[in-house]
Amino acid sequence: MVDMVNDILLQAVLILVVVFMFLLMYNVPQKALSKISFGSRTNLQAKRHFVQGAQLLEKARSAKDGVAASSLAKSAAEEADKAVGLNPKDAAAHILKALALELQGYKTSALDALDVALSPMAVKSLSDEERGDALFKRAELKVAMSRTERVDSAIADLVDSVKFRTDNPRAFFVSGQCYETKGMTVEAKKAYEDALRVQPMFTVAQEALDRLGS
């Protein structure tokens, strides 16, 4: 019994120190993990897989060798899948899976994982700010896939994102880029101005405004 309690405490420390730092670095919802009840053995097992997956993904991102990075990212996705299997309503596990898949170059599958994280089944596990971050990440992926038909969808995600998270200058900046793609110069300028309002030294936003003649 004592060993089990110690094990739970150890997992809590890992979550607060290692995973929380990971979430901060990669714009993953930062409070989702704190809402998990440690009284459930299933939830605890899910969090163990999540912690292992987060650690693997962190190593993958810092790996200099592409083959090693891909292998680590694949293992991270597998751990995320295990966490999802145990607790499919935990949006953080789906987001971890999305990040691992993205690192492997599987953008469409990463987008699918984010869709699940933001679905009615899982989105309730996110705070408003976390939901804003997840929406922004999904919009980023849509833009990165360079498909014109996804621009409107990306804009919709970004509009919702800044409602939940008003202090993310990158969300406003990417909105500006999307509006430019659609030829909506007035809206693009407004988005870049909003980015600068949040972060006055956001150089690329200022350069975009200068380019548009503002």
Disulfide bonds with the S-S distance in Angstrom:
none
